[in-house]
Amino acid sequence: MNTQVLDMPAHVVTGVQLDHLGQVARVRWYLADGVDETVHAGAVPRPVTAESVVDTLEVIDKLLDAEPVVPLFRSPSGARLGAMIKVHVQADGTESIEVDPSLPGQSLRDLPRL
């Protein structure tokens, strides 16, 4: 699992809601400050806040403030943090969020739905 992101507090995305165009409209997330190695399914980010559901605009605000946001992918073999989430500006100027496309791995659409 990639834990280098959690050298500092990070927002961890655990689920998404897509709009009619397939873009991420809302996320379920929590703030974490490290990893908990005692969890049975492998090391998972240690929450310091409860999970909440927020609109994508709140995620974009955190990203523009240079706060790290990462997805958490769970599988029967354990949990794994994905690549950093980035702001993506559409051709029409609207902003959306997506996993950094320059890094291999899963996308936000692979997370559980809200």
C-alpha positions as CSV (number, residue, x, y, z in Angstrom):
1,M,0.0,0.0,0.0
2,N,1.2,3.5,-0.8
3,T,1.4,5.3,2.5
4,Q,3.7,8.2,1.6
5,V,0.7,10.4,1.0
6,L,-0.2,10.0,4.7
7,D,3.0,11.6,6.0
8,M,0.6,14.4,6.5
9,P,-3.1,14.5,7.0
10,A,-5.0,13.5,3.8
11,H,-8.6,13.3,2.8
12,V,-9.5,9.7,1.9
13,V,-12.3,9.1,-0.6
14,T,-14.2,5.8,-0.1
15,G,-17.2,6.2,-2.4
16,V,-18.6,8.4,-5.2
17,Q,-21.9,9.5,-6.8
18,L,-21.8,10.1,-10.5
19,D,-24.0,12.6,-12.4
20,H,-25.9,11.9,-15.6
21,L,-22.7,12.5,-17.7
22,G,-20.6,10.0,-15.6
23,Q,-18.7,12.7,-13.8
24,V,-18.1,12.5,-10.0
25,A,-20.8,14.8,-8.4
26,R,-20.3,13.9,-4.7
27,V,-17.8,11.9,-2.7
28,R,-17.8,10.1,0.7
29,W,-14.6,10.8,2.5
30,Y,-12.9,11.3,5.8
31,L,-9.7,13.0,7.1
32,A,-6.9,10.6,8.0
33,D,-3.5,11.2,9.7
34,G,-1.6,8.0,9.1
35,V,-2.3,4.3,8.7
36,D,-3.6,1.7,11.1
37,E,-1.5,-1.5,10.7
38,T,-3.8,-3.4,13.2
39,V,-6.8,-3.7,10.9
40,H,-7.4,-7.3,9.7
41,A,-7.7,-6.4,6.0
42,G,-4.3,-4.7,5.9
43,A,-3.1,-1.2,6.7
44,V,-5.8,1.4,6.2
45,P,-5.7,5.2,6.7
46,R,-6.5,6.1,10.4
47,P,-9.5,8.4,10.5
48,V,-9.5,11.6,12.6
49,T,-13.0,12.6,11.4
50,A,-16.2,10.7,10.6
51,E,-17.1,9.9,7.0
52,S,-19.2,12.5,5.3
53,V,-20.7,13.1,1.9
54,V,-19.7,16.3,0.1
55,D,-20.1,17.9,-3.3
56,T,-17.2,17.8,-5.7
57,L,-16.8,21.6,-5.3
58,E,-15.6,21.0,-1.7
59,V,-13.1,18.5,-2.9
60,I,-11.9,21.0,-5.5
61,D,-11.5,23.6,-2.8
62,K,-9.3,21.3,-0.8
63,L,-7.2,20.4,-3.8
64,L,-6.7,24.1,-4.7
65,D,-5.5,24.7,-1.1
66,A,-2.9,22.0,-1.8
67,E,-4.5,19.5,0.6
68,P,-3.9,15.9,-0.5
69,V,-6.9,13.8,-1.5
70,V,-6.6,10.1,-2.3
71,P,-9.0,7.3,-3.1
72,L,-9.1,4.1,-1.0
73,F,-9.7,0.9,-2.9
74,R,-10.8,-2.2,-1.0
75,S,-10.6,-5.8,-2.1
76,P,-10.8,-9.2,-0.4
77,S,-7.0,-9.1,-0.1
78,G,-6.9,-5.7,1.7
79,A,-6.9,-2.0,1.1
80,R,-4.8,0.2,-1.2
81,L,-4.5,3.9,-1.6
82,G,-4.8,5.0,-5.2
83,A,-2.9,7.8,-7.0
84,M,-3.5,11.4,-5.9
85,I,-6.8,13.0,-7.0
86,K,-6.3,16.1,-9.2
87,V,-8.6,18.9,-10.5
88,H,-9.4,18.4,-14.2
89,V,-10.7,21.4,-16.2
90,Q,-13.1,20.4,-18.9
91,A,-13.1,22.0,-22.4
92,D,-16.1,24.1,-21.4
93,G,-14.2,25.4,-18.4
94,T,-16.0,23.4,-15.7
95,E,-13.9,21.7,-13.1
96,S,-14.1,18.0,-12.1
97,I,-11.9,15.6,-10.1
98,E,-10.1,12.5,-11.2
99,V,-7.2,10.3,-10.2
100,D,-3.9,11.7,-11.7
101,P,-4.1,10.3,-15.3
102,S,-0.3,10.2,-15.6
103,L,-0.1,7.4,-12.9
104,P,-1.3,3.8,-13.5
105,G,-4.1,2.4,-11.4
106,Q,-7.8,2.6,-10.8
107,S,-10.1,5.5,-11.4
108,L,-12.7,7.1,-9.1
109,R,-15.4,5.3,-11.0
110,D,-14.1,2.0,-9.5
111,L,-15.0,3.1,-6.0
112,P,-18.3,2.0,-4.4
113,R,-21.4,4.1,-5.3
114,L,-23.2,6.3,-2.8
